[in-house]
């Protein structure tokens, strides 16, 4: 996007002038607008060139450009690219392997990533698609607190695919991770050595009466 015209580059007879605090000054000759800008040590910036007459505002253009650049940089910093992780399962997976795979899915969803879950059929397993469907359904139910089904299970050649989406955005997951890290750091700094225990007084036993 090209920069707006400022000061002497504004070559129109008159402008609708806006003051530095957003107040409406009215339609003035461009020469008068430039004079007001010079008196206020500000710039005359054309903010709506297609209006009739064009709208110009009194502002500190250098400061405006700096703040706009900082906002754009912050927006890029907070922008999170969508990442899709993939987990592959077999229809007859044993309980231990299933637990391990489910753990991976939970970790990915907690981090704000999407997860593509693929069931791989081999040989005669291809005639039993219901096995894959039930397995994907079970997985979706097991991780329901962390993710939801974005793409329902569907057959894709020898595979069956389902996509899970996180219940919270990746930026939120990162913020939560930073918060926990800061809390752990604070807690570790507050830990002080335990006070040295005072020796217990020795118990004395009264002599038995004769």
C-alpha positions in Angstrom: 0.0 0.0 0.0 1.5 3.4 -1.0 2.0 6.1 1.5 -0.5 9.0 1.6 0.4 12.3 0.2 1.6 14.8 2.8 2.2 18.6 2.9 3.3 20.1 -0.4 2.5 16.8 -2.3 -1.2 17.5 -1.8 -2.0 19.3 -5.0 -5.7 20.1 -4.7 -7.3 23.6 -4.3 -9.1 22.7 -1.0 -9.5 20.0 1.6 -11.9 19.0 4.3 -9.6 19.5 7.3 -9.6 17.4 10.4 -7.7 18.6 13.5 -5.1 16.6 15.4 -7.6 15.4 18.0 -10.2 14.4 15.3 -12.2 17.6 15.4 -13.8 18.8 12.2 -12.4 22.1 11.0 -14.3 22.2 7.8 -13.4 22.9 4.1 -10.4 25.1 3.8 -8.0 26.1 1.1 -5.0 23.8 1.0 -2.7 26.9 1.5 -4.5 27.6 4.8 -4.3 24.0 5.9 -0.6 23.9 5.3 -0.2 27.1 7.3 -2.1 25.6 10.2 0.1 22.5 10.0 3.3 24.6 10.1 2.0 26.7 13.0 1.2 23.5 15.0 4.5 21.9 14.0 2.5 19.0 12.4 2.1 17.5 9.0 -0.9 17.8 6.7 -1.8 14.2 5.7 -4.3 13.3 3.0 -6.3 10.5 4.6 -9.2 10.2 2.1 -8.0 11.2 -1.4 -11.1 10.1 -3.3 -13.5 12.2 -1.2 -14.8 15.4 -2.7 -13.0 17.4 -1.5 -10.2 15.2 -0.2 -10.0 14.8 3.6 -6.7 15.8 5.2 -5.7 15.6 8.8 -3.2 17.4 10.9 -0.8 14.9 12.6 2.8 14.0 13.4 3.4 11.8 10.3 6.7 10.4 11.6 5.0 9.3 14.8 2.1 7.9 12.9 4.3 5.8 10.7 6.3 4.5 13.7 3.1 3.4 15.5 1.7 1.8 12.4 4.9 -0.2 11.9 4.9 -1.3 15.6 1.2 -2.4 15.2 2.0 -4.4 12.1 5.0 -6.0 13.7 3.0 -7.0 16.8 0.3 -8.4 14.5 2.9 -10.5 12.7 4.3 -11.7 16.0 0.9 -12.8 17.2 0.0 -14.5 13.9 0.1 -18.2 14.3 0.4 -20.5 11.4 -2.0 -23.5 11.5 0.0 -26.7 12.0 -1.5 -30.2 11.3 0.1 -33.1 13.0 -0.5 -36.6 11.9 -1.0 -39.8 13.9 -1.3 -43.2 12.2 -3.1 -46.1 13.8 -3.9 -49.7 12.9 -7.5 -51.0 13.3 -6.4 -53.7 15.7 -4.1 -51.6 17.8 -3.3 -53.0 21.3 -4.3 -51.0 24.4 -0.7 -49.9 25.2 0.0 -48.5 21.8 -3.4 -46.9 21.8 -2.6 -45.1 25.1 0.7 -43.9 23.7 -0.9 -42.6 20.5 -3.7 -40.9 22.4 -1.1 -39.2 24.6 0.5 -37.7 21.4 -2.9 -36.5 20.2 -3.6 -34.9 23.6 -0.2 -33.2 23.5 -0.7 -31.8 20.0 -4.2 -30.5 20.8 -3.1 -28.9 24.1 -0.4 -27.0 22.1 -3.2 -25.7 19.8 -2.4 -27.9 16.8 -4.8 -29.8 14.6 -4.4 -33.5 14.4 -5.0 -35.7 11.3 -5.7 -39.2 12.5 -5.2 -41.9 9.9 -6.3 -45.6 10.2 -4.2 -47.8 7.9 -6.0 -50.9 6.6 -4.1 -53.9 5.3 -5.3 -57.0 3.5 -8.6 -58.3 4.7 -8.9 -55.4 7.1 -10.1 -53.3 4.2 -13.4 -55.3 4.3 -14.0 -54.1 7.9 -14.1 -50.3 7.8 -16.3 -50.3 10.9 -13.3 -51.2 12.9 -11.6 -48.0 11.9 -14.7 -46.0 12.4 -15.2 -47.2 15.9 -11.5 -46.6 16.8 -11.7 -43.0 15.6 -15.0 -42.5 17.4 -13.4 -43.8 20.6 -10.4 -41.5 20.2 -12.6 -38.5 19.6 -14.5 -39.3 22.8 -11.3 -39.8 24.8 -9.9 -36.3 23.9 -13.2 -34.4 23.8 -12.0 -32.0 26.5 -9.1 -30.9 24.3 -10.4 -31.1 20.7 -13.4 -31.5 18.5 -14.0 -33.4 15.3 -13.5 -30.9 12.4 -13.6 -33.6 9.7 -15.6 -36.7 10.3 -14.1 -40.1 9.6 -14.1 -40.9 5.9 -12.5 -43.5 3.7 -9.5 -42.5 1.6 -8.3 -45.5 -0.4 -6.8 -48.0 2.0 -7.0 -45.5 4.8 -9.7 -43.8 6.9 -9.0 -40.2 8.0 -10.4 -37.9 10.7 -9.3 -34.4 11.6 -9.4 -33.1 15.2 -9.2 -29.4 15.9 -8.1 -27.9 19.3 -10.7 -26.4 21.5 -8.5 -23.3 22.1 -6.3 -21.3 19.8 -2.6 -21.8 19.5 -1.9 -18.3 20.7 -3.9 -19.1 23.9 -2.0 -22.3 24.4 1.3 -20.5 24.0 0.2 -17.8 26.5 -0.8 -20.5 29.0 2.6 -22.2 28.6 4.4 -18.9 29.1 2.2 -18.2 32.2 3.0 -21.6 33.7 6.7 -21.1 33.0 6.7 -17.7 34.7 4.9 -19.2 37.7 7.4 -21.9 38.0 10.3 -19.4 37.8 8.7 -17.2 40.4 8.1 -20.2 42.7 11.7 -21.4 42.4 13.0 -17.9 43.2 10.8 -17.8 46.4 12.1 -21.0 47.7 14.4 -20.3 50.7 16.6 -22.8 52.6 14.8 -24.4 55.5 15.6 -23.0 58.9 18.1 -25.2 60.8 16.3 -27.3 63.2 17.1 -26.8 66.9 18.2 -30.0 68.6 15.5 -31.5 70.7 15.9 -31.4 74.4 16.9 -34.7 75.9 14.2 -36.2 77.9 15.1 -37.0 81.4 13.6 -39.9 83.3 12.7 -39.4 86.9 14.3 -42.0 89.2 11.8 -44.5 90.4 10.8 -44.3 93.9 11.9 -47.0 96.1 
